[in-house]
Amino acid sequence: MTWSLPEPMLTVAVNSSVLPPGWAAEPKWDGFRAQLAVHTGGRVLLRSRQGTDMTGSFPELRAAALGQLPPDTGLDGVM
Protein backbone atom coordinates (compact mmCIF):
# COMPACT_ATOMS: atom_id res chain seq x y z
CA MET A 1 0.00 0.00 0.00
CA THR A 2 1.30 3.44 -0.92
CA TRP A 3 0.93 6.13 1.72
CA SER A 4 0.39 9.72 0.64
CA LEU A 5 -1.26 12.94 1.75
CA PRO A 6 -4.21 14.40 -0.14
CA GLU A 7 -3.70 17.56 -2.14
CA PRO A 8 -3.88 20.70 0.04
CA MET A 9 -7.14 22.60 0.16
CA LEU A 10 -6.95 25.80 -1.89
CA THR A 11 -9.28 28.75 -2.23
CA VAL A 12 -11.98 28.56 -4.88
CA ALA A 13 -13.96 31.26 -6.62
CA VAL A 14 -17.39 32.00 -5.10
CA ASN A 15 -20.05 34.58 -5.71
CA SER A 16 -19.47 37.38 -3.20
CA SER A 17 -20.60 40.96 -3.01
CA VAL A 18 -17.18 42.01 -1.66
CA LEU A 19 -15.02 40.30 -4.34
CA PRO A 20 -14.90 40.85 -8.10
CA PRO A 21 -16.37 37.99 -10.18
CA GLY A 22 -13.97 35.03 -10.51
CA TRP A 23 -11.81 36.03 -7.53
CA ALA A 24 -10.99 33.90 -4.49
CA ALA A 25 -9.64 34.95 -1.12
CA GLU A 26 -8.73 33.54 2.27
CA PRO A 27 -7.16 35.16 5.34
CA LYS A 28 -3.37 34.85 5.53
CA TRP A 29 -2.19 34.75 9.10
CA ASP A 30 1.49 34.99 9.98
CA GLY A 31 2.91 31.51 9.84
CA PHE A 32 2.90 28.53 7.50
CA ARG A 33 0.09 26.72 5.69
CA ALA A 34 0.92 23.05 6.11
CA GLN A 35 -0.38 19.50 6.22
CA LEU A 36 0.61 17.14 9.00
CA ALA A 37 0.12 13.40 8.73
CA VAL A 38 0.81 10.57 11.16
CA HIS A 39 1.31 7.22 9.47
CA THR A 40 0.82 3.81 11.04
CA GLY A 41 4.28 2.75 12.16
CA GLY A 42 5.33 6.11 13.60
CA ARG A 43 6.15 8.12 10.47
CA VAL A 44 5.21 11.81 10.62
CA LEU A 45 5.20 14.11 7.61
CA LEU A 46 4.78 17.87 7.67
CA ARG A 47 4.65 19.44 4.24
CA SER A 48 4.01 22.88 2.80
CA ARG A 49 1.24 23.71 0.36
CA GLN A 50 3.84 23.40 -2.40
CA GLY A 51 4.77 19.88 -1.23
CA THR A 52 8.07 20.76 0.48
CA ASP A 53 8.91 18.42 3.38
CA MET A 54 9.17 20.64 6.49
CA THR A 55 9.26 17.84 9.08
CA GLY A 56 12.91 18.40 10.02
CA SER A 57 12.33 22.11 10.64
CA PHE A 58 9.70 21.48 13.33
CA PRO A 59 10.89 18.59 15.55
CA GLU A 60 8.56 19.69 18.35
CA LEU A 61 5.52 19.18 16.09
CA ARG A 62 6.75 15.74 15.09
CA ALA A 63 7.16 14.75 18.74
CA ALA A 64 3.74 16.18 19.68
CA ALA A 65 2.04 14.42 16.76
CA LEU A 66 3.55 11.07 17.71
CA GLY A 67 2.58 11.53 21.34
CA GLN A 68 -0.95 12.84 20.87
CA LEU A 69 -2.43 11.84 17.50
CA PRO A 70 -3.60 8.36 16.46
CA PRO A 71 -2.11 6.67 13.38
CA ASP A 72 -3.55 7.58 9.98
CA THR A 73 -4.40 11.14 11.07
CA GLY A 74 -4.13 14.05 8.67
CA LEU A 75 -4.41 17.75 9.53
CA ASP A 76 -4.45 20.75 7.19
CA GLY A 77 -4.07 24.23 8.60
CA VAL A 78 -1.97 27.24 9.51
CA MET A 79 0.70 26.98 12.15
N, CA, C and O of each residue as an XYZ file, in Angstrom:
316
protein
N       0.832     -1.178      0.000
C       0.000      0.000      0.000
C       0.877      1.242      0.000
O       1.824      1.339      0.781
N       0.569      2.176     -0.860
C       1.302      3.440     -0.924
C       0.634      4.446      0.003
O      -0.589      4.581      0.012
N       1.443      5.143      0.775
C       0.932      6.125      1.723
C       1.211      7.511      1.189
O       2.348      7.821      0.834
N       0.181      8.360      1.125
C       0.393      9.721      0.643
C      -0.641     10.648      1.258
O      -1.699     10.209      1.708
N      -0.323     11.918      1.271
C      -1.260     12.939      1.747
C      -2.154     13.388      0.602
O      -1.742     13.340     -0.557
N      -3.372     13.824      0.905
C      -4.212     14.401     -0.145
C      -3.653     15.747     -0.581
O      -2.805     16.323      0.101
N      -4.115     16.236     -1.692
C      -3.701     17.563     -2.138
C      -4.193     18.603     -1.134
O      -5.270     18.430     -0.562
N      -3.436     19.680     -0.901
C      -3.881     20.700      0.044
C      -5.148     21.392     -0.448
O      -5.391     21.504     -1.650
N      -5.945     21.851      0.508
C      -7.141     22.598      0.161
C      -6.725     24.001     -0.269
O      -5.928     24.650      0.410
N      -7.253     24.464     -1.379
C      -6.955     25.795     -1.885
C      -8.241     26.601     -1.966
O      -9.339     26.047     -1.919
N      -8.095     27.910     -2.088
C      -9.280     28.747     -2.233
C      -9.939     28.487     -3.579
O      -9.280     28.091     -4.540
N     -11.219     28.708     -3.634
C     -11.975     28.562     -4.877
C     -12.842     29.801     -5.073
O     -13.232     30.459     -4.110
N     -13.131     30.102     -6.312
C     -13.960     31.264     -6.619
C     -15.391     31.027     -6.142
O     -15.941     29.940     -6.321
N     -15.985     32.043     -5.538
C     -17.385     32.001     -5.096
C     -18.039     33.332     -5.440
O     -17.355     34.338     -5.626
N     -19.337     33.332     -5.521
C     -20.054     34.584     -5.711
C     -20.051     35.340     -4.390
O     -20.495     34.817     -3.368
N     -19.552     36.567     -4.412
C     -19.468     37.376     -3.203
C     -19.655     38.832     -3.568
O     -19.143     39.304     -4.583
N     -20.385     39.531     -2.737
C     -20.602     40.956     -3.005
C     -19.366     41.797     -2.716
O     -19.303     42.953     -3.136
N     -18.381     41.247     -2.009
C     -17.181     42.010     -1.663
C     -15.977     41.679     -2.550
O     -14.936     42.326     -2.433
N     -16.103     40.679     -3.437
C     -15.015     40.301     -4.335
C     -15.463     40.433     -5.782
O     -16.628     40.182     -6.090
N     -14.558     40.825     -6.674
C     -14.895     40.847     -8.097
C     -15.218     39.442     -8.601
O     -14.717     38.468     -8.039
N     -16.031     39.310     -9.634
C     -16.371     37.992    -10.175
C     -15.114     37.188    -10.542
O     -14.183     37.727    -11.141
N     -15.093     35.904    -10.183
C     -13.974     35.029    -10.507
C     -12.810     35.085     -9.538
O     -11.829     34.365     -9.723
N     -12.888     35.916     -8.514
C     -11.806     36.031     -7.535
C     -12.029     35.081     -6.373
O     -13.158     34.683     -6.090
N     -10.941     34.721     -5.702
C     -10.992     33.896     -4.494
C     -10.095     34.538     -3.449
O      -9.103     35.186     -3.781
N     -10.449     34.354     -2.194
C      -9.644     34.952     -1.121
C      -9.756     34.097      0.130
O     -10.753     33.409      0.348
N      -8.706     34.154      0.950
C      -8.731     33.537      2.270
C      -7.804     34.357      3.154
O      -6.853     34.957      2.652
N      -8.058     34.398      4.462
C      -7.161     35.160      5.337
C      -5.771     34.533      5.365
O      -5.648     33.309      5.338
N      -4.743     35.339      5.417
C      -3.365     34.847      5.528
C      -2.821     35.335      6.856
O      -2.487     36.509      7.014
N      -2.737     34.429      7.799
C      -2.191     34.747      9.098
C      -0.676     34.565      9.032
O      -0.175     33.834      8.178
N       0.049     35.226      9.926
C       1.487     34.993      9.979
C       1.725     33.529     10.310
O       1.090     32.981     11.210
N       2.618     32.911      9.602
C       2.909     31.508      9.842
C       2.988     30.729      8.548
O       3.234     31.300      7.485
N       2.781     29.426      8.636
C       2.896     28.528      7.500
C       1.589     27.778      7.291
O       0.950     27.349      8.252
N       1.201     27.623      6.045
C       0.094     26.723      5.695
C       0.734     25.368      5.476
O       1.644     25.236      4.658
N       0.270     24.358      6.197
C       0.920     23.054      6.108
C      -0.071     21.925      6.355
O      -1.152     22.124      6.908
N       0.335     20.732      5.926
C      -0.384     19.501      6.225
C       0.507     18.645      7.106
O       1.712     18.532      6.878
N      -0.104     18.046      8.115
C       0.614     17.143      8.999
C      -0.079     15.789      8.930
O      -1.304     15.712      9.012
N       0.687     14.742      8.784
C       0.124     13.396      8.727
C       0.925     12.465      9.623
O       2.154     12.520      9.670
N       0.196     11.605     10.335
C       0.812     10.568     11.160
C       0.462      9.236     10.514
O      -0.710      8.898     10.349
N       1.485      8.495     10.155
C       1.312      7.215      9.467
C       1.421      6.080     10.479
O       2.166      6.170     11.454
N       0.671      5.016     10.234
C       0.816      3.809     11.045
C       2.274      3.376     10.989
O       2.844      3.275      9.903
N       2.874      3.124     12.115
C       4.282      2.752     12.156
C       5.162      3.880     12.661
O       6.378      3.710     12.762
N       4.572      5.040     12.985
C       5.334      6.114     13.599
C       5.935      7.145     12.667
O       6.693      8.000     13.125
N       5.631      7.103     11.388
C       6.153      8.117     10.468
C       5.273      9.366     10.535
O       4.046      9.273     10.499
N       5.909     10.532     10.631
C       5.210     11.811     10.623
C       5.725     12.616      9.448
O       6.930     12.658      9.197
N       4.821     13.253      8.733
C       5.199     14.107      7.606
C       4.505     15.448      7.758
O       3.291     15.518      7.949
N       5.289     16.508      7.670
C       4.777     17.874      7.675
C       5.216     18.491      6.365
O       6.413     18.606      6.103
N       4.261     18.892      5.537
C       4.651     19.441      4.242
C       3.920     20.754      3.971
O       2.812     20.992      4.452
N       4.587     21.591      3.182
C       4.012     22.877      2.805
C       2.959     22.680      1.718
O       2.807     21.588      1.169
N       2.241     23.751      1.422
C       1.242     23.709      0.359
C       1.870     23.339     -0.981
O       1.219     22.734     -1.833
N       3.126     23.702     -1.162
C       3.844     23.398     -2.401
C       4.412     21.981     -2.411
O       4.959     21.543     -3.423
N       4.286     21.257     -1.291
C       4.768     19.883     -1.228
C       6.152     19.728     -0.616
O       6.684     18.619     -0.580
N       6.745     20.817     -0.133
C       8.072     20.761      0.482
C       7.991     20.073      1.846
O       7.140     20.418      2.666
N       8.864     19.111      2.088
C       8.910     18.423      3.378
C       9.507     19.364      4.423
O      10.668     19.758      4.309
N       8.728     19.725      5.432
C       9.172     20.645      6.489
C       9.331     19.930      7.830
O       9.530     20.583      8.854
N       9.246     18.611      7.838
C       9.258     17.838      9.080
C      10.503     18.135      9.918
O      10.398     18.329     11.129
N      11.659     18.171      9.297
C      12.905     18.399     10.021
C      13.023     19.781     10.627
O      13.800     19.977     11.562
N      12.272     20.743     10.118
C      12.328     22.109     10.639
C      11.481     22.306     11.890
O      11.621     23.317     12.578
N      10.604     21.349     12.192
C       9.705     21.480     13.333
C       9.693     20.186     14.153
O       8.671     19.502     14.208
N      10.829     19.840     14.797
C      10.894     18.587     15.550
C       9.887     18.525     16.699
O       9.445     17.440     17.076
N       9.523     19.679     17.257
C       8.555     19.687     18.352
C       7.157     19.276     17.878
O       6.403     18.663     18.633
N       6.810     19.611     16.639
C       5.523     19.185     16.093
C       5.521     17.690     15.813
O       4.520     17.009     16.037
N       6.644     17.185     15.324
C       6.751     15.743     15.086
C       6.563     14.987     16.391
O       5.798     14.024     16.450
N       7.260     15.422     17.441
C       7.156     14.754     18.739
C       5.736     14.844     19.293
O       5.216     13.858     19.816
N       5.105     16.006     19.185
C       3.737     16.178     19.683
C       2.759     15.306     18.900
O       1.854     14.708     19.482
N       2.939     15.236     17.591
C       2.044     14.418     16.762
C       2.153     12.950     17.141
O       1.142     12.259     17.255
N       3.372     12.475     17.336
C       3.553     11.065     17.714
C       2.959     10.773     19.089
O       2.428      9.688     19.327
N       3.053     11.741     19.982
C       2.576     11.529     21.337
C       1.083     11.726     21.534
O       0.514     11.224     22.503
N       0.431     12.465     20.610
C      -0.954     12.843     20.873
C      -1.959     12.485     19.781
O      -3.164     12.530     20.027
N      -1.495     12.132     18.583
C      -2.425     11.838     17.495
C      -2.402     10.346     17.155
O      -1.344      9.718     17.168
N      -3.564      9.789     16.854
C      -3.596      8.365     16.458
C      -3.026      8.176     15.059
O      -2.965      9.129     14.282
N      -2.606      6.955     14.729
C      -2.115      6.669     13.382
C      -3.175      6.991     12.322
O      -4.375      6.994     12.595
N      -2.697      7.257     11.127
C      -3.553      7.578      9.981
C      -4.380      8.836     10.192
O      -5.532      8.914      9.768
N      -3.772      9.829     10.861
C      -4.398     11.138     11.072
C      -3.788     12.130     10.094
O      -2.579     12.114      9.865
N      -4.605     12.981      9.525
C      -4.127     14.053      8.670
C      -4.760     15.373      9.089
O      -5.966     15.440      9.325
N      -3.948     16.419      9.180
C      -4.410     17.751      9.533
C      -3.947     18.732      8.475
O      -2.842     18.607      7.947
N      -4.782     19.705      8.164
C      -4.455     20.751      7.189
C      -4.770     22.078      7.847
O      -5.908     22.305      8.259
N      -3.787     22.958      7.956
C      -4.068     24.228      8.603
C      -2.876     25.168      8.600
O      -1.875     24.938      7.921
N      -3.011     26.225      9.373
C      -1.971     27.242      9.505
C      -1.322     27.077     10.870
O      -2.000     26.927     11.887
N      -0.011     27.107     10.871
C       0.699     26.981     12.154
C       1.602     28.158     12.362
O       2.286     28.239     13.383
